[in-house]
Amino acid sequence: MPDQRAFLMLTLLRVAEGGDVVADDLRAGVPDPATLDADEREALTELQLWIEDRDIHVGESNYTRFKREWMRDRLAVLRDAPARNDR
């Protein structure tokens, strides 16, 4: 199985730095969300919300700035916390 945590970290970084993500990429990079730990699930949720809110962040610069900061926060959590599966 691919390293889902590494994918999430790279994707969070990409969005935080001004990039984007689409649903197909997210599904391909996280093929088995049930195996994510709590921190990884939160990161996945934040990325899913980014995709769902595309129409908002395209036109709202303050919202976009806030969401990109949130991506940086999620990235810091994944980078600083050891991976664990608490299911």
Phi and psi in degrees as GROMACS dihedral restraints (atoms count N, CA, C in turn):
[ dihedral_restraints ]
;  ai    aj    ak    al  type     phi  dphi    fc
    3     4     5     6     1   -63.5    20    10
    4     5     6     7     1   159.8    20    10
    6     7     8     9     1   -77.8    20    10
    7     8     9    10     1    95.2    20    10
    9    10    11    12     1   -64.2    20    10
   10    11    12    13     1   -37.1    20    10
   12    13    14    15     1   -63.1    20    10
   13    14    15    16     1   -45.4    20    10
   15    16    17    18     1   -61.7    20    10
   16    17    18    19     1   -41.8    20    10
   18    19    20    21     1   -59.9    20    10
   19    20    21    22     1   -46.5    20    10
   21    22    23    24     1   -59.7    20    10
   22    23    24    25     1   -43.1    20    10
   24    25    26    27     1   -63.4    20    10
   25    26    27    28     1   -45.3    20    10
   27    28    29    30     1   -64.3    20    10
   28    29    30    31     1   -38.5    20    10
   30    31    32    33     1   -71.2    20    10
   31    32    33    34     1   -41.5    20    10
   33    34    35    36     1   -58.8    20    10
   34    35    36    37     1   -44.0    20    10
   36    37    38    39     1   -62.0    20    10
   37    38    39    40     1   -44.8    20    10
   39    40    41    42     1   -58.8    20    10
   40    41    42    43     1   -46.4    20    10
   42    43    44    45     1   -67.9    20    10
   43    44    45    46     1   -42.4    20    10
   45    46    47    48     1   -59.6    20    10
   46    47    48    49     1   -32.8    20    10
   48    49    50    51     1   -92.0    20    10
   49    50    51    52     1    13.7    20    10
   51    52    53    54     1   106.7    20    10
   52    53    54    55     1    -0.3    20    10
   54    55    56    57     1   -86.4    20    10
   55    56    57    58     1  -161.5    20    10
   57    58    59    60     1  -145.5    20    10
   58    59    60    61     1   172.4    20    10
   60    61    62    63     1  -145.7    20    10
   61    62    63    64     1   147.5    20    10
   63    64    65    66     1  -118.1    20    10
   64    65    66    67     1   160.5    20    10
   66    67    68    69     1   -58.0    20    10
   67    68    69    70     1   -40.8    20    10
   69    70    71    72     1   -61.2    20    10
   70    71    72    73     1   -40.2    20    10
   72    73    74    75     1   -64.3    20    10
   73    74    75    76     1   -41.1    20    10
   75    76    77    78     1   -65.3    20    10
   76    77    78    79     1   -43.1    20    10
   78    79    80    81     1   -63.8    20    10
   79    80    81    82     1   -39.5    20    10
   81    82    83    84     1   -69.6    20    10
   82    83    84    85     1   -37.8    20    10
   84    85    86    87     1   -79.8    20    10
   85    86    87    88     1   -22.3    20    10
   87    88    89    90     1  -128.9    20    10
   88    89    90    91     1    74.8    20    10
   90    91    92    93     1   -71.7    20    10
   91    92    93    94     1   -20.0    20    10
   93    94    95    96     1  -134.3    20    10
   94    95    96    97     1    76.2    20    10
   96    97    98    99     1   -59.8    20    10
   97    98    99   100     1   -22.8    20    10
   99   100   101   102     1   -63.8    20    10
  100   101   102   103     1   -19.6    20    10
  102   103   104   105     1   -91.3    20    10
  103   104   105   106     1    -2.0    20    10
  105   106   107   108     1   -73.3    20    10
  106   107   108   109     1   147.7    20    10
  108   109   110   111     1   -82.0    20    10
  109   110   111   112     1   177.5    20    10
  111   112   113   114     1   -60.0    20    10
  112   113   114   115     1   -43.0    20    10
  114   115   116   117     1   -65.1    20    10
  115   116   117   118     1   -40.0    20    10
  117   118   119   120     1   -67.6    20    10
  118   119   120   121     1   -39.0    20    10
  120   121   122   123     1   -62.5    20    10
  121   122   123   124     1   -39.5    20    10
  123   124   125   126     1   -64.1    20    10
  124   125   126   127     1   -39.7    20    10
  126   127   128   129     1   -64.3    20    10
  127   128   129   130     1   -44.4    20    10
  129   130   131   132     1   -60.7    20    10
  130   131   132   133     1   -43.8    20    10
  132   133   134   135     1   -60.7    20    10
  133   134   135   136     1   -43.5    20    10
  135   136   137   138     1   -62.6    20    10
  136   137   138   139     1   -40.7    20    10
  138   139   140   141     1   -67.4    20    10
  139   140   141   142     1   -38.2    20    10
  141   142   143   144     1   -64.1    20    10
  142   143   144   145     1   -40.6    20    10
  144   145   146   147     1   -64.2    20    10
  145   146   147   148     1   -37.8    20    10
  147   148   149   150     1   -56.9    20    10
  148   149   150   151     1   -45.9    20    10
  150   151   152   153     1   -65.0    20    10
  151   152   153   154     1   -46.5    20    10
  153   154   155   156     1   -63.7    20    10
  154   155   156   157     1   -32.5    20    10
  156   157   158   159     1   -94.3    20    10
  157   158   159   160     1    17.1    20    10
  159   160   161   162     1   -50.2    20    10
  160   161   162   163     1   -44.0    20    10
  162   163   164   165     1   -64.0    20    10
  163   164   165   166     1   -28.0    20    10
  165   166   167   168     1   -78.5    20    10
  166   167   168   169     1   -52.1    20    10
  168   169   170   171     1   -72.4    20    10
  169   170   171   172     1   -16.4    20    10
  171   172   173   174     1   -66.7    20    10
  172   173   174   175     1   -36.7    20    10
  174   175   176   177     1  -106.7    20    10
  175   176   177   178     1    -6.0    20    10
  177   178   179   180     1  -117.8    20    10
  178   179   180   181     1    98.8    20    10
  180   181   182   183     1   -65.5    20    10
  181   182   183   184     1   -35.9    20    10
  183   184   185   186     1   -65.6    20    10
  184   185   186   187     1   -42.9    20    10
  186   187   188   189     1   -62.7    20    10
  187   188   189   190     1   -45.0    20    10
  189   190   191   192     1   -60.6    20    10
  190   191   192   193     1   -44.4    20    10
  192   193   194   195     1   -61.0    20    10
  193   194   195   196     1   -44.9    20    10
  195   196   197   198     1   -60.7    20    10
  196   197   198   199     1   -47.0    20    10
  198   199   200   201     1   -65.4    20    10
  199   200   201   202     1   -36.8    20    10
  201   202   203   204     1   -66.8    20    10
  202   203   204   205     1   -36.6    20    10
  204   205   206   207     1   -64.2    20    10
  205   206   207   208     1   -39.1    20    10
  207   208   209   210     1   -62.2    20    10
  208   209   210   211     1   -37.9    20    10
  210   211   212   213     1   -62.3    20    10
  211   212   213   214     1   -40.8    20    10
  213   214   215   216     1   -62.4    20    10
  214   215   216   217     1   -40.2    20    10
  216   217   218   219     1   -63.6    20    10
  217   218   219   220     1   -45.0    20    10
  219   220   221   222     1   -62.2    20    10
  220   221   222   223     1   -41.3    20    10
  222   223   224   225     1   -61.6    20    10
  223   224   225   226     1   -43.5    20    10
  225   226   227   228     1   -61.4    20    10
  226   227   228   229     1   -39.3    20    10
  228   229   230   231     1   -62.5    20    10
  229   230   231   232     1   -47.5    20    10
  231   232   233   234     1   -65.4    20    10
  232   233   234   235     1   -36.3    20    10
  234   235   236   237     1   -70.5    20    10
  235   236   237   238     1   -36.4    20    10
  237   238   239   240     1   -92.2    20    10
  238   239   240   241     1   -21.9    20    10
  240   241   242   243     1   -97.9    20    10
  241   242   243   244     1   137.5    20    10
  243   244   245   246     1   -67.7    20    10
  244   245   246   247     1   147.5    20    10
  246   247   248   249     1   -68.5    20    10
  247   248   249   250     1   135.3    20    10
  249   250   251   252     1  -152.4    20    10
  250   251   252   253     1   150.0    20    10
  252   253   254   255     1  -112.1    20    10
  253   254   255   256     1   108.7    20    10
  255   256   257   258     1  -105.4    20    10
  256   257   258   259     1    26.0    20    10
